[in-house]
């Protein structure tokens, strides 16, 4: 298990770092901050997207290591999106 922990950590770090460095995401964060009139901060958007990508890549690596079917992960992801959409404030949706 200890060997796999390093693989998961590497996948998470690569996903997080490359997303945080993405210039287009910086621009999207600034535009969202302007459009939301101060309700959303651009850096928070960048951080949350980077965490989401990092977690997604880590889950993908886990799926490859374990050999699970991708269908379960896609269904779980859609259920999570539906739940978060129902719980999110109106101005975000």
PDB file of N, CA, C and O in Angstrom:
ATOM      1  N   UNK A   1       0.836  -1.210   0.000  1.00  0.00           N
ATOM      2  CA  UNK A   1       0.000   0.000   0.000  1.00  0.00           C
ATOM      3  C   UNK A   1       0.864   1.250   0.000  1.00  0.00           C
ATOM      4  O   UNK A   1       0.501   2.253  -0.614  1.00  0.00           O
ATOM      5  N   UNK A   2       1.993   1.202   0.676  1.00  0.00           N
ATOM      6  CA  UNK A   2       2.856   2.377   0.778  1.00  0.00           C
ATOM      7  C   UNK A   2       3.356   2.831  -0.593  1.00  0.00           C
ATOM      8  O   UNK A   2       3.474   4.031  -0.842  1.00  0.00           O
ATOM      9  N   UNK A   3       3.647   1.888  -1.474  1.00  0.00           N
ATOM     10  CA  UNK A   3       4.103   2.242  -2.823  1.00  0.00           C
ATOM     11  C   UNK A   3       3.000   2.960  -3.581  1.00  0.00           C
ATOM     12  O   UNK A   3       3.256   3.951  -4.265  1.00  0.00           O
ATOM     13  N   UNK A   4       1.777   2.466  -3.465  1.00  0.00           N
ATOM     14  CA  UNK A   4       0.656   3.088  -4.175  1.00  0.00           C
ATOM     15  C   UNK A   4       0.351   4.479  -3.633  1.00  0.00           C
ATOM     16  O   UNK A   4      -0.116   5.344  -4.373  1.00  0.00           O
ATOM     17  N   UNK A   5       0.611   4.697  -2.353  1.00  0.00           N
ATOM     18  CA  UNK A   5       0.370   6.019  -1.770  1.00  0.00           C
ATOM     19  C   UNK A   5       1.181   7.079  -2.496  1.00  0.00           C
ATOM     20  O   UNK A   5       0.684   8.180  -2.732  1.00  0.00           O
ATOM     21  N   UNK A   6       2.406   6.768  -2.851  1.00  0.00           N
ATOM     22  CA  UNK A   6       3.244   7.718  -3.581  1.00  0.00           C
ATOM     23  C   UNK A   6       2.701   7.974  -4.986  1.00  0.00           C
ATOM     24  O   UNK A   6       2.794   9.093  -5.491  1.00  0.00           O
ATOM     25  N   UNK A   7       2.140   6.957  -5.613  1.00  0.00           N
ATOM     26  CA  UNK A   7       1.547   7.121  -6.941  1.00  0.00           C
ATOM     27  C   UNK A   7       0.336   8.044  -6.851  1.00  0.00           C
ATOM     28  O   UNK A   7       0.169   8.942  -7.677  1.00  0.00           O
ATOM     29  N   UNK A   8      -0.511   7.817  -5.842  1.00  0.00           N
ATOM     30  CA  UNK A   8      -1.683   8.671  -5.649  1.00  0.00           C
ATOM     31  C   UNK A   8      -1.275  10.111  -5.346  1.00  0.00           C
ATOM     32  O   UNK A   8      -1.861  11.050  -5.885  1.00  0.00           O
ATOM     33  N   UNK A   9      -0.287  10.284  -4.499  1.00  0.00           N
ATOM     34  CA  UNK A   9       0.188  11.621  -4.149  1.00  0.00           C
ATOM     35  C   UNK A   9       0.762  12.333  -5.366  1.00  0.00           C
ATOM     36  O   UNK A   9       0.524  13.525  -5.562  1.00  0.00           O
ATOM     37  N   UNK A  10       1.511  11.610  -6.178  1.00  0.00           N
ATOM     38  CA  UNK A  10       2.071  12.191  -7.397  1.00  0.00           C
ATOM     39  C   UNK A  10       0.959  12.614  -8.352  1.00  0.00           C
ATOM     40  O   UNK A  10       1.010  13.710  -8.910  1.00  0.00           O
ATOM     41  N   UNK A  11      -0.037  11.765  -8.544  1.00  0.00           N
ATOM     42  CA  UNK A  11      -1.157  12.090  -9.431  1.00  0.00           C
ATOM     43  C   UNK A  11      -1.888  13.333  -8.935  1.00  0.00           C
ATOM     44  O   UNK A  11      -2.223  14.216  -9.724  1.00  0.00           O
ATOM     45  N   UNK A  12      -2.134  13.401  -7.629  1.00  0.00           N
ATOM     46  CA  UNK A  12      -2.820  14.560  -7.054  1.00  0.00           C
ATOM     47  C   UNK A  12      -2.010  15.835  -7.281  1.00  0.00           C
ATOM     48  O   UNK A  12      -2.555  16.852  -7.708  1.00  0.00           O
ATOM     49  N   UNK A  13      -0.721  15.778  -6.997  1.00  0.00           N
ATOM     50  CA  UNK A  13       0.138  16.971  -7.122  1.00  0.00           C
ATOM     51  C   UNK A  13       0.252  17.440  -8.572  1.00  0.00           C
ATOM     52  O   UNK A  13       0.215  18.641  -8.840  1.00  0.00           O
ATOM     53  N   UNK A  14       0.389  16.508  -9.497  1.00  0.00           N
ATOM     54  CA  UNK A  14       0.470  16.883 -10.915  1.00  0.00           C
ATOM     55  C   UNK A  14      -0.829  17.543 -11.365  1.00  0.00           C
ATOM     56  O   UNK A  14      -0.802  18.571 -12.041  1.00  0.00           O
ATOM     57  N   UNK A  15      -1.956  16.963 -10.998  1.00  0.00           N
ATOM     58  CA  UNK A  15      -3.242  17.550 -11.375  1.00  0.00           C
ATOM     59  C   UNK A  15      -3.438  18.932 -10.783  1.00  0.00           C
ATOM     60  O   UNK A  15      -3.904  19.845 -11.464  1.00  0.00           O
ATOM     61  N   UNK A  16      -3.083  19.088  -9.511  1.00  0.00           N
ATOM     62  CA  UNK A  16      -3.264  20.374  -8.840  1.00  0.00           C
ATOM     63  C   UNK A  16      -2.337  21.437  -9.427  1.00  0.00           C
ATOM     64  O   UNK A  16      -2.776  22.543  -9.742  1.00  0.00           O
ATOM     65  N   UNK A  17      -1.067  21.104  -9.571  1.00  0.00           N
ATOM     66  CA  UNK A  17      -0.077  22.092 -10.026  1.00  0.00           C
ATOM     67  C   UNK A  17      -0.336  22.541 -11.460  1.00  0.00           C
ATOM     68  O   UNK A  17      -0.258  23.733 -11.757  1.00  0.00           O
ATOM     69  N   UNK A  18      -0.639  21.613 -12.337  1.00  0.00           N
ATOM     70  CA  UNK A  18      -0.860  22.009 -13.732  1.00  0.00           C
ATOM     71  C   UNK A  18      -2.131  22.839 -13.885  1.00  0.00           C
ATOM     72  O   UNK A  18      -2.188  23.730 -14.732  1.00  0.00           O
ATOM     73  N   UNK A  19      -3.128  22.563 -13.092  1.00  0.00           N
ATOM     74  CA  UNK A  19      -4.366  23.339 -13.171  1.00  0.00           C
ATOM     75  C   UNK A  19      -4.173  24.741 -12.596  1.00  0.00           C
ATOM     76  O   UNK A  19      -4.667  25.712 -13.168  1.00  0.00           O
ATOM     77  N   UNK A  20      -3.473  24.858 -11.491  1.00  0.00           N
ATOM     78  CA  UNK A  20      -3.225  26.176 -10.902  1.00  0.00           C
ATOM     79  C   UNK A  20      -2.402  27.055 -11.837  1.00  0.00           C
ATOM     80  O   UNK A  20      -2.545  28.277 -11.821  1.00  0.00           O
ATOM     81  N   UNK A  21      -1.544  26.446 -12.648  1.00  0.00           N
ATOM     82  CA  UNK A  21      -0.686  27.206 -13.549  1.00  0.00           C
ATOM     83  C   UNK A  21      -1.360  27.527 -14.879  1.00  0.00           C
ATOM     84  O   UNK A  21      -0.771  28.216 -15.712  1.00  0.00           O
ATOM     85  N   UNK A  22      -2.555  27.054 -15.091  1.00  0.00           N
ATOM     86  CA  UNK A  22      -3.247  27.244 -16.373  1.00  0.00           C
ATOM     87  C   UNK A  22      -3.665  28.705 -16.558  1.00  0.00           C
ATOM     88  O   UNK A  22      -4.477  29.214 -15.785  1.00  0.00           O
ATOM     89  N   UNK A  23      -3.122  29.386 -17.573  1.00  0.00           N
ATOM     90  CA  UNK A  23      -3.462  30.801 -17.789  1.00  0.00           C
ATOM     91  C   UNK A  23      -4.939  31.043 -18.104  1.00  0.00           C
ATOM     92  O   UNK A  23      -5.502  32.057 -17.691  1.00  0.00           O
ATOM     93  N   UNK A  24      -5.563  30.125 -18.826  1.00  0.00           N
ATOM     94  CA  UNK A  24      -6.980  30.302 -19.164  1.00  0.00           C
ATOM     95  C   UNK A  24      -7.845  30.271 -17.909  1.00  0.00           C
ATOM     96  O   UNK A  24      -8.843  30.988 -17.831  1.00  0.00           O
ATOM     97  N   UNK A  25      -7.478  29.456 -16.934  1.00  0.00           N
ATOM     98  CA  UNK A  25      -8.243  29.387 -15.690  1.00  0.00           C
ATOM     99  C   UNK A  25      -8.097  30.678 -14.887  1.00  0.00           C
ATOM    100  O   UNK A  25      -9.034  31.100 -14.210  1.00  0.00           O
ATOM    101  N   UNK A  26      -6.942  31.294 -14.961  1.00  0.00           N
ATOM    102  CA  UNK A  26      -6.746  32.582 -14.298  1.00  0.00           C
ATOM    103  C   UNK A  26      -7.689  33.620 -14.906  1.00  0.00           C
ATOM    104  O   UNK A  26      -8.314  34.399 -14.186  1.00  0.00           O
ATOM    105  N   UNK A  27      -7.785  33.626 -16.226  1.00  0.00           N
ATOM    106  CA  UNK A  27      -8.669  34.581 -16.909  1.00  0.00           C
ATOM    107  C   UNK A  27     -10.138  34.298 -16.585  1.00  0.00           C
ATOM    108  O   UNK A  27     -10.913  35.230 -16.370  1.00  0.00           O
ATOM    109  N   UNK A  28     -10.523  33.029 -16.548  1.00  0.00           N
ATOM    110  CA  UNK A  28     -11.905  32.666 -16.222  1.00  0.00           C
ATOM    111  C   UNK A  28     -12.236  33.094 -14.799  1.00  0.00           C
ATOM    112  O   UNK A  28     -13.334  33.585 -14.540  1.00  0.00           O
ATOM    113  N   UNK A  29     -11.306  32.914 -13.882  1.00  0.00           N
ATOM    114  CA  UNK A  29     -11.516  33.342 -12.497  1.00  0.00           C
ATOM    115  C   UNK A  29     -11.730  34.839 -12.389  1.00  0.00           C
ATOM    116  O   UNK A  29     -12.588  35.298 -11.634  1.00  0.00           O
ATOM    117  N   UNK A  30     -10.949  35.601 -13.144  1.00  0.00           N
ATOM    118  CA  UNK A  30     -11.110  37.051 -13.121  1.00  0.00           C
ATOM    119  C   UNK A  30     -12.452  37.470 -13.720  1.00  0.00           C
ATOM    120  O   UNK A  30     -13.118  38.364 -13.195  1.00  0.00           O
ATOM    121  N   UNK A  31     -12.840  36.836 -14.799  1.00  0.00           N
ATOM    122  CA  UNK A  31     -14.126  37.159 -15.423  1.00  0.00           C
ATOM    123  C   UNK A  31     -15.295  36.785 -14.523  1.00  0.00           C
ATOM    124  O   UNK A  31     -16.273  37.526 -14.438  1.00  0.00           O
ATOM    125  N   UNK A  32     -15.202  35.648 -13.856  1.00  0.00           N
ATOM    126  CA  UNK A  32     -16.271  35.231 -12.948  1.00  0.00           C
ATOM    127  C   UNK A  32     -16.370  36.179 -11.767  1.00  0.00           C
ATOM    128  O   UNK A  32     -17.467  36.478 -11.293  1.00  0.00           O
ATOM    129  N   UNK A  33     -15.231  36.651 -11.292  1.00  0.00           N
ATOM    130  CA  UNK A  33     -15.227  37.601 -10.182  1.00  0.00           C
ATOM    131  C   UNK A  33     -15.913  38.909 -10.582  1.00  0.00           C
ATOM    132  O   UNK A  33     -16.679  39.479  -9.805  1.00  0.00           O
ATOM    133  N   UNK A  34     -15.635  39.375 -11.791  1.00  0.00           N
ATOM    134  CA  UNK A  34     -16.270  40.600 -12.288  1.00  0.00           C
ATOM    135  C   UNK A  34     -17.769  40.396 -12.518  1.00  0.00           C
ATOM    136  O   UNK A  34     -18.575  41.265 -12.186  1.00  0.00           O
ATOM    137  N   UNK A  35     -18.136  39.256 -13.080  1.00  0.00           N
ATOM    138  CA  UNK A  35     -19.539  38.997 -13.401  1.00  0.00           C
ATOM    139  C   UNK A  35     -20.386  38.787 -12.150  1.00  0.00           C
ATOM    140  O   UNK A  35     -21.574  39.106 -12.150  1.00  0.00           O
ATOM    141  N   UNK A  36     -19.793  38.256 -11.091  1.00  0.00           N
ATOM    142  CA  UNK A  36     -20.550  37.954  -9.876  1.00  0.00           C
ATOM    143  C   UNK A  36     -20.620  39.133  -8.926  1.00  0.00           C
ATOM    144  O   UNK A  36     -21.208  39.019  -7.850  1.00  0.00           O
ATOM    145  N   UNK A  37     -20.048  40.241  -9.289  1.00  0.00           N
ATOM    146  CA  UNK A  37     -20.108  41.472  -8.486  1.00  0.00           C
ATOM    147  C   UNK A  37     -19.644  41.255  -7.048  1.00  0.00           C
ATOM    148  O   UNK A  37     -20.298  41.691  -6.101  1.00  0.00           O
ATOM    149  N   UNK A  38     -18.498  40.570  -6.898  1.00  0.00           N
ATOM    150  CA  UNK A  38     -17.914  40.418  -5.576  1.00  0.00           C
ATOM    151  C   UNK A  38     -18.402  39.226  -4.769  1.00  0.00           C
ATOM    152  O   UNK A  38     -17.917  39.007  -3.659  1.00  0.00           O
ATOM    153  N   UNK A  39     -19.339  38.454  -5.286  1.00  0.00           N
ATOM    154  CA  UNK A  39     -19.842  37.288  -4.544  1.00  0.00           C
ATOM    155  C   UNK A  39     -18.902  36.092  -4.653  1.00  0.00           C
ATOM    156  O   UNK A  39     -18.920  35.205  -3.800  1.00  0.00           O
ATOM    157  N   UNK A  40     -18.081  36.069  -5.702  1.00  0.00           N
ATOM    158  CA  UNK A  40     -17.154  34.967  -5.939  1.00  0.00           C
ATOM    159  C   UNK A  40     -15.758  35.546  -6.128  1.00  0.00           C
ATOM    160  O   UNK A  40     -15.588  36.559  -6.806  1.00  0.00           O
ATOM    161  N   UNK A  41     -14.762  34.905  -5.531  1.00  0.00           N
ATOM    162  CA  UNK A  41     -13.382  35.344  -5.705  1.00  0.00           C
ATOM    163  C   UNK A  41     -12.695  34.461  -6.743  1.00  0.00           C
ATOM    164  O   UNK A  41     -12.840  33.239  -6.731  1.00  0.00           O
ATOM    165  N   UNK A  42     -11.947  35.096  -7.635  1.00  0.00           N
ATOM    166  CA  UNK A  42     -11.275  34.370  -8.706  1.00  0.00           C
ATOM    167  C   UNK A  42     -10.285  33.338  -8.200  1.00  0.00           C
ATOM    168  O   UNK A  42     -10.189  32.246  -8.759  1.00  0.00           O
ATOM    169  N   UNK A  43      -9.553  33.670  -7.155  1.00  0.00           N
ATOM    170  CA  UNK A  43      -8.572  32.719  -6.624  1.00  0.00           C
ATOM    171  C   UNK A  43      -9.232  31.505  -5.993  1.00  0.00           C
ATOM    172  O   UNK A  43      -8.687  30.402  -6.038  1.00  0.00           O
ATOM    173  N   UNK A  44     -10.405  31.705  -5.404  1.00  0.00           N
ATOM    174  CA  UNK A  44     -11.135  30.575  -4.820  1.00  0.00           C
ATOM    175  C   UNK A  44     -11.601  29.639  -5.936  1.00  0.00           C
ATOM    176  O   UNK A  44     -11.558  28.418  -5.782  1.00  0.00           O
ATOM    177  N   UNK A  45     -12.040  30.204  -7.044  1.00  0.00           N
ATOM    178  CA  UNK A  45     -12.446  29.385  -8.187  1.00  0.00           C
ATOM    179  C   UNK A  45     -11.264  28.566  -8.689  1.00  0.00           C
ATOM    180  O   UNK A  45     -11.396  27.368  -8.936  1.00  0.00           O
ATOM    181  N   UNK A  46     -10.105  29.210  -8.840  1.00  0.00           N
ATOM    182  CA  UNK A  46      -8.905  28.499  -9.284  1.00  0.00           C
ATOM    183  C   UNK A  46      -8.562  27.360  -8.332  1.00  0.00           C
ATOM    184  O   UNK A  46      -8.248  26.253  -8.770  1.00  0.00           O
ATOM    185  N   UNK A  47      -8.619  27.627  -7.043  1.00  0.00           N
ATOM    186  CA  UNK A  47      -8.275  26.617  -6.048  1.00  0.00           C
ATOM    187  C   UNK A  47      -9.249  25.440  -6.090  1.00  0.00           C
ATOM    188  O   UNK A  47      -8.826  24.285  -6.052  1.00  0.00           O
ATOM    189  N   UNK A  48     -10.541  25.727  -6.167  1.00  0.00           N
ATOM    190  CA  UNK A  48     -11.539  24.659  -6.193  1.00  0.00           C
ATOM    191  C   UNK A  48     -11.462  23.829  -7.469  1.00  0.00           C
ATOM    192  O   UNK A  48     -11.604  22.607  -7.426  1.00  0.00           O
ATOM    193  N   UNK A  49     -11.239  24.490  -8.604  1.00  0.00           N
ATOM    194  CA  UNK A  49     -11.091  23.745  -9.853  1.00  0.00           C
ATOM    195  C   UNK A  49      -9.833  22.877  -9.803  1.00  0.00           C
ATOM    196  O   UNK A  49      -9.856  21.724 -10.234  1.00  0.00           O
ATOM    197  N   UNK A  50      -8.741  23.425  -9.278  1.00  0.00           N
ATOM    198  CA  UNK A  50      -7.498  22.653  -9.176  1.00  0.00           C
ATOM    199  C   UNK A  50      -7.668  21.453  -8.244  1.00  0.00           C
ATOM    200  O   UNK A  50      -7.155  20.371  -8.528  1.00  0.00           O
ATOM    201  N   UNK A  51      -8.383  21.637  -7.139  1.00  0.00           N
ATOM    202  CA  UNK A  51      -8.648  20.512  -6.245  1.00  0.00           C
ATOM    203  C   UNK A  51      -9.517  19.463  -6.929  1.00  0.00           C
ATOM    204  O   UNK A  51      -9.284  18.264  -6.778  1.00  0.00           O
ATOM    205  N   UNK A  52     -10.508  19.911  -7.673  1.00  0.00           N
ATOM    206  CA  UNK A  52     -11.373  18.983  -8.395  1.00  0.00           C
ATOM    207  C   UNK A  52     -10.612  18.175  -9.437  1.00  0.00           C
ATOM    208  O   UNK A  52     -10.810  16.966  -9.560  1.00  0.00           O
ATOM    209  N   UNK A  53      -9.750  18.837 -10.177  1.00  0.00           N
ATOM    210  CA  UNK A  53      -8.945  18.131 -11.183  1.00  0.00           C
ATOM    211  C   UNK A  53      -7.998  17.147 -10.504  1.00  0.00           C
ATOM    212  O   UNK A  53      -7.843  16.010 -10.950  1.00  0.00           O
ATOM    213  N   UNK A  54      -7.367  17.596  -9.422  1.00  0.00           N
ATOM    214  CA  UNK A  54      -6.432  16.727  -8.701  1.00  0.00           C
ATOM    215  C   UNK A  54      -7.138  15.489  -8.148  1.00  0.00           C
ATOM    216  O   UNK A  54      -6.616  14.378  -8.247  1.00  0.00           O
ATOM    217  N   UNK A  55      -8.309  15.679  -7.574  1.00  0.00           N
ATOM    218  CA  UNK A  55      -9.076  14.545  -7.054  1.00  0.00           C
ATOM    219  C   UNK A  55      -9.526  13.636  -8.200  1.00  0.00           C
ATOM    220  O   UNK A  55      -9.484  12.412  -8.080  1.00  0.00           O
ATOM    221  N   UNK A  56      -9.955  14.241  -9.310  1.00  0.00           N
ATOM    222  CA  UNK A  56     -10.379  13.456 -10.467  1.00  0.00           C
ATOM    223  C   UNK A  56      -9.256  12.609 -11.040  1.00  0.00           C
ATOM    224  O   UNK A  56      -9.466  11.443 -11.376  1.00  0.00           O
ATOM    225  N   UNK A  57      -8.068  13.183 -11.155  1.00  0.00           N
ATOM    226  CA  UNK A  57      -6.928  12.424 -11.663  1.00  0.00           C
ATOM    227  C   UNK A  57      -6.555  11.315 -10.693  1.00  0.00           C
ATOM    228  O   UNK A  57      -6.228  10.204 -11.110  1.00  0.00           O
ATOM    229  N   UNK A  58      -6.602  11.613  -9.398  1.00  0.00           N
ATOM    230  CA  UNK A  58      -6.285  10.598  -8.399  1.00  0.00           C
ATOM    231  C   UNK A  58      -7.292   9.447  -8.448  1.00  0.00           C
ATOM    232  O   UNK A  58      -6.910   8.283  -8.332  1.00  0.00           O
ATOM    233  N   UNK A  59      -8.564   9.768  -8.616  1.00  0.00           N
ATOM    234  CA  UNK A  59      -9.583   8.718  -8.745  1.00  0.00           C
ATOM    235  C   UNK A  59      -9.353   7.912 -10.024  1.00  0.00           C
ATOM    236  O   UNK A  59      -9.521   6.693 -10.029  1.00  0.00           O
ATOM    237  N   UNK A  60      -8.968   8.592 -11.106  1.00  0.00           N
ATOM    238  CA  UNK A  60      -8.663   7.880 -12.350  1.00  0.00           C
ATOM    239  C   UNK A  60      -7.492   6.929 -12.201  1.00  0.00           C
ATOM    240  O   UNK A  60      -7.524   5.812 -12.717  1.00  0.00           O
ATOM    241  N   UNK A  61      -6.457   7.369 -11.497  1.00  0.00           N
ATOM    242  CA  UNK A  61      -5.313   6.499 -11.241  1.00  0.00           C
ATOM    243  C   UNK A  61      -5.741   5.310 -10.386  1.00  0.00           C
ATOM    244  O   UNK A  61      -5.315   4.181 -10.627  1.00  0.00           O
ATOM    245  N   UNK A  62      -6.580   5.567  -9.390  1.00  0.00           N
ATOM    246  CA  UNK A  62      -7.085   4.465  -8.543  1.00  0.00           C
ATOM    247  C   UNK A  62      -7.876   3.461  -9.371  1.00  0.00           C
ATOM    248  O   UNK A  62      -7.746   2.251  -9.184  1.00  0.00           O
ATOM    249  N   UNK A  63      -8.691   3.966 -10.282  1.00  0.00           N
ATOM    250  CA  UNK A  63      -9.483   3.078 -11.135  1.00  0.00           C
ATOM    251  C   UNK A  63      -8.573   2.191 -11.978  1.00  0.00           C
ATOM    252  O   UNK A  63      -8.845   1.003 -12.152  1.00  0.00           O
ATOM    253  N   UNK A  64      -7.500   2.764 -12.495  1.00  0.00           N
ATOM    254  CA  UNK A  64      -6.561   1.986 -13.301  1.00  0.00           C
ATOM    255  C   UNK A  64      -5.857   0.930 -12.450  1.00  0.00           C
ATOM    256  O   UNK A  64      -5.702  -0.216 -12.873  1.00  0.00           O
ATOM    257  N   UNK A  65      -5.434   1.324 -11.255  1.00  0.00           N
ATOM    258  CA  UNK A  65      -4.720   0.393 -10.378  1.00  0.00           C
ATOM    259  C   UNK A  65      -5.615  -0.764  -9.952  1.00  0.00           C
ATOM    260  O   UNK A  65      -5.198  -1.922  -9.981  1.00  0.00           O
ATOM    261  N   UNK A  66      -6.845  -0.448  -9.558  1.00  0.00           N
ATOM    262  CA  UNK A  66      -7.769  -1.471  -9.059  1.00  0.00           C
ATOM    263  C   UNK A  66      -8.381  -2.272 -10.199  1.00  0.00           C
ATOM    264  O   UNK A  66      -8.665  -3.459 -10.041  1.00  0.00           O
ATOM    265  N   UNK A  67      -8.587  -1.630 -11.351  1.00  0.00           N
ATOM    266  CA  UNK A  67      -9.180  -2.307 -12.497  1.00  0.00           C
ATOM    267  C   UNK A  67     -10.689  -2.249 -12.528  1.00  0.00           C
ATOM    268  O   UNK A  67     -11.328  -3.072 -13.183  1.00  0.00           O
ATOM    269  N   UNK A  68     -11.276  -1.279 -11.824  1.00  0.00           N
ATOM    270  CA  UNK A  68     -12.737  -1.137 -11.805  1.00  0.00           C
ATOM    271  C   UNK A  68     -13.275  -0.677 -13.154  1.00  0.00           C
ATOM    272  O   UNK A  68     -12.538  -0.171 -14.000  1.00  0.00           O
ATOM    273  N   UNK A  69     -14.571  -0.865 -13.328  1.00  0.00           N
ATOM    274  CA  UNK A  69     -15.258  -0.368 -14.514  1.00  0.00           C
ATOM    275  C   UNK A  69     -15.459   1.135 -14.389  1.00  0.00           C
ATOM    276  O   UNK A  69     -15.748   1.639 -13.304  1.00  0.00           O
ATOM    277  N   UNK A  70     -15.308   1.836 -15.478  1.00  0.00           N
ATOM    278  CA  UNK A  70     -15.434   3.297 -15.459  1.00  0.00           C
ATOM    279  C   UNK A  70     -16.885   3.740 -15.254  1.00  0.00           C
ATOM    280  O   UNK A  70     -17.132   4.871 -14.834  1.00  0.00           O
ATOM    281  N   UNK A  71     -17.830   2.871 -15.543  1.00  0.00           N
ATOM    282  CA  UNK A  71     -19.242   3.234 -15.425  1.00  0.00           C
ATOM    283  C   UNK A  71     -19.610   3.653 -13.993  1.00  0.00           C
ATOM    284  O   UNK A  71     -20.379   4.594 -13.797  1.00  0.00           O
ATOM    285  N   UNK A  72     -19.068   2.963 -13.019  1.00  0.00           N
ATOM    286  CA  UNK A  72     -19.385   3.298 -11.632  1.00  0.00           C
ATOM    287  C   UNK A  72     -18.899   4.697 -11.273  1.00  0.00           C
ATOM    288  O   UNK A  72     -19.575   5.426 -10.546  1.00  0.00           O
ATOM    289  N   UNK A  73     -17.750   5.063 -11.773  1.00  0.00           N
ATOM    290  CA  UNK A  73     -17.190   6.381 -11.475  1.00  0.00           C
ATOM    291  C   UNK A  73     -17.966   7.487 -12.181  1.00  0.00           C
ATOM    292  O   UNK A  73     -18.175   8.560 -11.615  1.00  0.00           O
ATOM    293  N   UNK A  74     -18.388   7.234 -13.402  1.00  0.00           N
ATOM    294  CA  UNK A  74     -19.165   8.234 -14.141  1.00  0.00           C
ATOM    295  C   UNK A  74     -20.527   8.444 -13.484  1.00  0.00           C
ATOM    296  O   UNK A  74     -20.968   9.582 -13.328  1.00  0.00           O
ATOM    297  N   UNK A  75     -21.193   7.365 -13.102  1.00  0.00           N
ATOM    298  CA  UNK A  75     -22.494   7.482 -12.430  1.00  0.00           C
ATOM    299  C   UNK A  75     -22.339   8.214 -11.101  1.00  0.00           C
ATOM    300  O   UNK A  75     -23.147   9.082 -10.772  1.00  0.00           O
ATOM    301  N   UNK A  76     -21.308   7.870 -10.337  1.00  0.00           N
ATOM    302  CA  UNK A  76     -21.055   8.572  -9.076  1.00  0.00           C
ATOM    303  C   UNK A  76     -20.791  10.047  -9.283  1.00  0.00           C
ATOM    304  O   UNK A  76     -21.257  10.875  -8.501  1.00  0.00           O
ATOM    305  N   UNK A  77     -20.053  10.388 -10.321  1.00  0.00           N
ATOM    306  CA  UNK A  77     -19.780  11.785 -10.621  1.00  0.00           C
ATOM    307  C   UNK A  77     -21.039  12.560 -10.975  1.00  0.00           C
ATOM    308  O   UNK A  77     -21.237  13.684 -10.515  1.00  0.00           O
ATOM    309  N   UNK A  78     -21.885  11.957 -11.792  1.00  0.00           N
ATOM    310  CA  UNK A  78     -23.141  12.619 -12.150  1.00  0.00           C
ATOM    311  C   UNK A  78     -24.043  12.807 -10.935  1.00  0.00           C
ATOM    312  O   UNK A  78     -24.681  13.850 -10.793  1.00  0.00           O
ATOM    313  N   UNK A  79     -24.102  11.817 -10.070  1.00  0.00           N
ATOM    314  CA  UNK A  79     -24.914  11.949  -8.859  1.00  0.00           C
ATOM    315  C   UNK A  79     -24.384  13.074  -7.963  1.00  0.00           C
ATOM    316  O   UNK A  79     -25.161  13.822  -7.369  1.00  0.00           O
ATOM    317  N   UNK A  80     -23.067  13.184  -7.873  1.00  0.00           N
ATOM    318  CA  UNK A  80     -22.470  14.265  -7.095  1.00  0.00           C
ATOM    319  C   UNK A  80     -22.798  15.629  -7.696  1.00  0.00           C
ATOM    320  O   UNK A  80     -23.109  16.568  -6.963  1.00  0.00           O
ATOM    321  N   UNK A  81     -22.733  15.747  -9.010  1.00  0.00           N
ATOM    322  CA  UNK A  81     -23.060  17.018  -9.677  1.00  0.00           C
ATOM    323  C   UNK A  81     -24.523  17.386  -9.449  1.00  0.00           C
ATOM    324  O   UNK A  81     -24.833  18.550  -9.192  1.00  0.00           O
ATOM    325  N   UNK A  82     -25.412  16.425  -9.538  1.00  0.00           N
ATOM    326  CA  UNK A  82     -26.837  16.701  -9.307  1.00  0.00           C
ATOM    327  C   UNK A  82     -27.064  17.165  -7.876  1.00  0.00           C
ATOM    328  O   UNK A  82     -27.818  18.110  -7.640  1.00  0.00           O
ATOM    329  N   UNK A  83     -26.420  16.510  -6.924  1.00  0.00           N
ATOM    330  CA  UNK A  83     -26.554  16.899  -5.522  1.00  0.00           C
ATOM    331  C   UNK A  83     -26.004  18.305  -5.282  1.00  0.00           C
ATOM    332  O   UNK A  83     -26.648  19.116  -4.616  1.00  0.00           O
ATOM    333  N   UNK A  84     -24.839  18.593  -5.812  1.00  0.00           N
ATOM    334  CA  UNK A  84     -24.244  19.918  -5.612  1.00  0.00           C
ATOM    335  C   UNK A  84     -25.051  21.014  -6.306  1.00  0.00           C
ATOM    336  O   UNK A  84     -25.140  22.133  -5.801  1.00  0.00           O
ATOM    337  N   UNK A  85     -25.631  20.699  -7.448  1.00  0.00           N
ATOM    338  CA  UNK A  85     -26.482  21.676  -8.135  1.00  0.00           C
ATOM    339  C   UNK A  85     -27.711  21.998  -7.299  1.00  0.00           C
ATOM    340  O   UNK A  85     -28.138  23.151  -7.240  1.00  0.00           O
ATOM    341  N   UNK A  86     -28.278  20.999  -6.659  1.00  0.00           N
ATOM    342  CA  UNK A  86     -29.460  21.220  -5.825  1.00  0.00           C
ATOM    343  C   UNK A  86     -29.100  22.042  -4.577  1.00  0.00           C
ATOM    344  O   UNK A  86     -29.936  22.797  -4.081  1.00  0.00           O
ATOM    345  N   UNK A  87     -27.877  21.907  -4.067  1.00  0.00           N
ATOM    346  CA  UNK A  87     -27.474  22.595  -2.849  1.00  0.00           C
ATOM    347  C   UNK A  87     -26.833  23.964  -3.091  1.00  0.00           C
ATOM    348  O   UNK A  87     -26.710  24.763  -2.164  1.00  0.00           O
ATOM    349  N   UNK A  88     -26.427  24.234  -4.328  1.00  0.00           N
ATOM    350  CA  UNK A  88     -25.699  25.475  -4.623  1.00  0.00           C
ATOM    351  C   UNK A  88     -26.626  26.686  -4.597  1.00  0.00           C
ATOM    352  O   UNK A  88     -27.817  26.571  -4.886  1.00  0.00           O
ATOM    353  N   UNK A  89     -26.075  27.844  -4.249  1.00  0.00           N
ATOM    354  CA  UNK A  89     -26.874  29.075  -4.302  1.00  0.00           C
ATOM    355  C   UNK A  89     -27.327  29.365  -5.743  1.00  0.00           C
ATOM    356  O   UNK A  89     -26.677  28.965  -6.708  1.00  0.00           O
ATOM    357  N   UNK A  90     -28.426  30.050  -5.853  1.00  0.00           N
ATOM    358  CA  UNK A  90     -29.041  30.325  -7.147  1.00  0.00           C
ATOM    359  C   UNK A  90     -28.108  31.076  -8.101  1.00  0.00           C
ATOM    360  O   UNK A  90     -28.099  30.799  -9.300  1.00  0.00           O
ATOM    361  N   UNK A  91     -27.324  32.025  -7.579  1.00  0.00           N
ATOM    362  CA  UNK A  91     -26.467  32.835  -8.453  1.00  0.00           C
ATOM    363  C   UNK A  91     -25.309  32.026  -9.041  1.00  0.00           C
ATOM    364  O   UNK A  91     -24.701  32.446 -10.026  1.00  0.00           O
ATOM    365  N   UNK A  92     -25.003  30.882  -8.454  1.00  0.00           N
ATOM    366  CA  UNK A  92     -23.956  30.035  -9.012  1.00  0.00           C
ATOM    367  C   UNK A  92     -24.525  29.137 -10.116  1.00  0.00           C
ATOM    368  O   UNK A  92     -23.884  28.917 -11.143  1.00  0.00           O
ATOM    369  N   UNK A  93     -25.717  28.631  -9.892  1.00  0.00           N
ATOM    370  CA  UNK A  93     -26.336  27.743 -10.883  1.00  0.00           C
ATOM    371  C   UNK A  93     -26.721  28.536 -12.108  1.00  0.00           C
ATOM    372  O   UNK A  93     -27.258  27.975 -13.063  1.00  0.00           O
TER     373      UNK A  93
END
